[in-house]
Amino acid sequence: MTQRYRMTVEYHGGPMVGFQRQKNGMSVQQAIEEAVEKFCGEEVRVFGSGRTDAGVHAEGQVIHIDLETETTSDKVMGAINYHVKPLPISVLDCAAVSQDFHARFDAIARHYRYLIVNRRAPLTIDKGLAWHVPVPLDAEAMHDAAQVLVGDNDFTTFRSIHCQAKSPVKTLDRLDVIRHGEEISIMAEARSFLHHQVRSMVGTLKLVGEGKWTKQDVIDALEAKDRSALGFNGPPQGLYLVRAVYPD
């Protein structure tokens, strides 16, 4: 009898090519699939709540797998955490669920956080875990400009040319810019995002924080519906998939 398991996974994206399997290196998906095979000999496919690019981290990626092996949730969690070493991937919880559950298609929201460390001194502890911006940023101006992007919009300007989404229209539920000392967090929430959408929005807001762009420039970029109107993408190491939200 096949049993479906739902897990919450945390990972440091630095040494991996992203969540999805690729030919150019180790991915989170491949690492977990190989860990399962080492545990019970089964070839499984890992489904995730969202794809993350190379260098992007996760605090609450949700995945599911199907196993025919008779086992327990605790054993699955422990075995994956053991066999996935030394990669920086950790299964935080695991539960047996109905076959009706799907990590990707059942998610009703995804929450991302982008971390900027805004100080002159270079990073040490946070190196690879944040975007170091040495010039002063006006977080209040960034937050004000960010509200232009909240709601139903055509985000063509903020999507990668490689984005496979059928439509550029997305509903952005939240885009808050919050400063705590030298740290600036940009919180983005939506049902789903376009490829590179969050990083593109962050790069644009950084220009506002520096005083190089105004709120009107952000409006103009959005209304242009043209990738060439974008400022630039923030680097991947500051981005975190915080959690996926489900109806239950």
C-alpha positions as CSV (number, residue, x, y, z in Angstrom):
1,M,0.0,0.0,0.0
2,T,1.3,3.4,-1.0
3,Q,1.6,6.0,1.7
4,R,2.1,9.7,1.1
5,Y,4.3,11.7,3.5
6,R,4.3,15.5,3.9
7,M,7.4,17.2,5.1
8,T,8.7,20.7,6.0
9,V,12.2,21.2,4.8
10,E,14.9,23.8,5.6
11,Y,17.9,24.3,3.4
12,H,20.9,26.6,2.7
13,G,20.8,27.1,-1.1
14,G,24.4,28.1,-1.5
15,P,26.0,24.8,-2.6
16,M,23.0,23.6,-4.7
17,V,21.7,24.5,-8.2
18,G,18.2,25.1,-6.8
19,F,15.2,23.0,-5.7
20,Q,14.4,21.4,-9.0
21,R,16.5,18.6,-10.6
22,Q,19.0,19.9,-13.2
23,K,21.8,18.5,-15.2
24,N,24.4,21.0,-14.0
25,G,24.7,20.0,-10.4
26,M,23.0,18.8,-7.2
27,S,19.6,20.1,-6.4
28,V,17.5,19.8,-3.3
29,Q,15.0,17.5,-5.1
30,Q,17.7,15.1,-6.2
31,A,19.4,15.1,-2.9
32,I,16.2,14.0,-1.1
33,E,15.3,11.5,-3.7
34,E,18.7,9.9,-3.4
35,A,18.5,9.9,0.4
36,V,15.1,8.0,0.2
37,E,16.6,5.5,-2.2
38,K,19.5,4.9,0.2
39,F,17.0,4.4,3.0
40,C,14.6,2.0,1.5
41,G,15.7,1.3,-2.1
42,E,12.7,3.1,-3.7
43,E,13.0,5.5,-6.5
44,V,10.6,8.4,-5.6
45,R,9.8,11.8,-7.0
46,V,9.8,14.7,-4.6
47,F,7.1,17.4,-5.2
48,G,7.7,20.8,-3.6
49,S,5.5,23.8,-2.7
50,G,7.7,26.1,-4.8
51,R,10.8,26.1,-6.9
52,T,13.8,28.0,-5.6
53,D,16.7,29.1,-7.7
54,A,20.4,28.4,-7.1
55,G,21.6,30.1,-4.0
56,V,18.0,30.7,-2.6
57,H,17.3,29.3,0.9
58,A,14.2,27.9,2.5
59,E,12.9,27.9,6.1
60,G,9.6,26.2,5.3
61,Q,9.6,24.4,1.9
62,V,6.8,21.8,2.0
63,I,7.3,18.6,0.0
64,H,5.6,15.3,-0.4
65,I,6.7,11.8,-1.5
66,D,4.9,8.4,-1.9
67,L,6.4,5.3,-0.3
68,E,5.4,1.6,-0.6
69,T,7.8,0.6,2.2
70,E,6.0,0.0,5.5
71,T,7.6,2.5,7.9
72,T,6.8,5.5,10.2
73,S,7.0,9.2,9.8
74,D,9.7,9.4,12.4
75,K,11.9,6.9,10.5
76,V,11.4,8.7,7.2
77,M,12.4,12.0,8.7
78,G,15.4,10.5,10.5
79,A,16.6,8.5,7.5
80,I,16.5,11.4,5.1
81,N,18.3,13.7,7.5
82,Y,21.0,11.0,7.9
83,H,21.5,10.1,4.2
84,V,21.3,13.7,2.9
85,K,24.5,14.6,4.7
86,P,26.7,16.6,4.3
87,L,24.4,18.8,2.2
88,P,22.8,21.6,4.3
89,I,19.2,20.2,4.1
90,S,17.1,19.3,7.1
91,V,13.6,17.7,7.3
92,L,11.9,19.6,10.2
93,D,8.8,17.5,10.4
94,C,7.1,14.6,8.6
95,A,3.5,13.3,8.7
96,A,1.5,10.6,6.9
97,V,-1.2,12.3,4.8
98,S,-4.0,11.4,2.4
99,Q,-3.2,10.7,-1.3
100,D,-5.4,13.8,-2.0
101,F,-2.7,16.1,-0.6
102,H,-0.3,17.8,-3.1
103,A,2.5,20.0,-1.9
104,R,2.4,22.3,-4.9
105,F,-1.2,22.4,-6.1
106,D,-2.8,22.6,-2.7
107,A,-0.8,25.6,-1.5
108,I,-3.0,28.7,-1.2
109,A,-0.2,31.1,-0.4
110,R,3.6,31.4,-0.4
111,H,5.5,33.7,1.9
112,Y,9.0,34.9,1.0
113,R,11.5,37.1,2.9
114,Y,14.4,38.9,1.4
115,L,17.2,40.0,3.8
116,I,19.4,43.0,3.2
117,V,22.2,43.9,5.6
118,N,22.6,47.6,5.2
119,R,26.0,48.6,6.6
120,R,29.4,49.7,5.4
121,A,31.3,46.8,7.0
122,P,31.5,43.5,5.0
123,L,29.5,40.5,6.0
124,T,31.0,37.6,8.0
125,I,28.3,35.6,9.8
126,D,25.7,36.5,7.3
127,K,27.9,36.0,4.2
128,G,25.9,34.0,1.7
129,L,22.7,34.5,3.7
130,A,21.9,38.1,2.9
131,W,22.5,40.9,0.3
132,H,25.2,43.3,1.6
133,V,24.4,46.8,0.6
134,P,27.0,49.3,2.0
135,V,25.3,52.5,0.9
136,P,22.5,53.9,3.1
137,L,19.0,52.9,2.2
138,D,15.8,54.7,3.0
139,A,13.6,51.8,4.1
140,E,10.5,54.0,4.5
141,A,10.7,55.2,0.9
142,M,11.2,51.6,-0.2
143,H,8.1,50.5,1.7
144,D,6.0,53.4,0.3
145,A,7.1,52.5,-3.3
146,A,6.5,48.8,-2.7
147,Q,2.7,49.4,-2.1
148,V,2.5,50.3,-5.8
149,L,3.1,46.6,-6.6
150,V,0.5,45.2,-4.2
151,G,-2.8,43.9,-5.7
152,D,-3.7,42.4,-9.1
153,N,-1.0,43.4,-11.6
154,D,0.6,42.4,-14.9
155,F,4.1,41.7,-13.7
156,T,5.7,41.3,-17.1
157,T,8.4,43.8,-16.1
158,F,9.3,41.7,-13.1
159,R,9.4,38.2,-14.6
160,S,12.3,36.3,-16.0
161,I,12.5,35.8,-19.8
162,H,12.6,32.1,-18.9
163,C,9.4,32.2,-16.8
164,Q,7.1,29.4,-17.9
165,A,3.9,30.8,-16.2
166,K,1.0,31.0,-18.7
167,S,0.0,34.5,-17.5
168,P,2.1,37.5,-16.1
169,V,-0.9,38.6,-14.0
170,K,-0.5,37.8,-10.3
171,T,-2.1,39.0,-7.1
172,L,0.5,40.3,-4.6
173,D,-1.1,40.3,-1.2
174,R,1.8,41.8,0.8
175,L,5.1,43.6,0.1
176,D,6.4,45.2,3.3
177,V,9.8,46.7,3.9
178,I,10.8,46.6,7.5
179,R,14.1,47.8,9.1
180,H,15.5,46.4,12.3
181,G,18.8,48.2,12.9
182,E,21.1,47.3,10.0
183,E,18.8,44.6,8.7
184,I,16.1,45.3,6.1
185,S,13.5,42.6,5.6
186,I,11.3,42.6,2.5
187,M,8.2,40.4,3.1
188,A,6.3,39.2,0.0
189,E,3.1,37.1,0.1
190,A,1.0,35.8,-2.7
191,R,-0.7,32.6,-3.9
192,S,2.1,32.2,-6.4
193,F,4.9,34.2,-7.9
194,L,6.5,34.5,-11.4
195,H,10.1,33.3,-11.9
196,H,12.5,36.0,-10.4
197,Q,9.5,38.2,-9.4
198,V,10.6,38.7,-5.8
199,R,14.2,39.3,-6.7
200,S,13.2,41.7,-9.4
201,M,11.0,43.7,-7.1
202,V,13.7,43.8,-4.5
203,G,16.3,45.1,-7.0
204,T,13.9,47.9,-8.0
205,L,13.2,48.8,-4.4
206,K,16.9,49.0,-3.7
207,L,17.1,51.7,-6.3
208,V,14.4,53.6,-4.5
209,G,16.2,53.2,-1.2
210,E,19.3,54.7,-2.7
211,G,17.4,57.7,-4.1
212,K,18.1,56.7,-7.7
213,W,14.5,55.9,-8.4
214,T,11.2,57.4,-7.2
215,K,7.9,55.9,-6.5
216,Q,6.7,57.2,-9.9
217,D,9.6,55.3,-11.5
218,V,8.3,52.1,-10.0
219,I,4.8,52.9,-11.3
220,D,6.2,53.5,-14.8
221,A,8.2,50.3,-14.7
222,L,5.1,48.3,-13.7
223,E,2.9,50.0,-16.4
224,A,5.6,49.5,-19.1
225,K,5.0,45.7,-19.0
226,D,8.4,45.3,-20.5
227,R,11.4,43.5,-19.0
228,S,13.8,46.1,-20.3
229,A,12.1,48.7,-18.0
230,L,13.3,46.7,-14.9
231,G,16.1,48.1,-12.7
232,F,17.8,44.8,-11.9
233,N,17.5,41.6,-9.9
234,G,18.6,41.3,-6.3
235,P,21.1,38.5,-5.8
236,P,19.7,35.1,-4.8
237,Q,21.5,34.7,-1.4
238,G,19.1,37.1,0.3
239,L,16.0,35.3,-0.6
240,Y,14.2,32.8,1.7
241,L,11.0,30.7,1.1
242,V,9.6,31.2,4.6
243,R,6.5,29.0,4.3
244,A,3.7,27.6,2.2
245,V,0.1,28.0,3.4
246,Y,-2.6,25.2,3.0
247,P,-6.3,25.2,3.7
248,D,-5.8,23.0,6.8
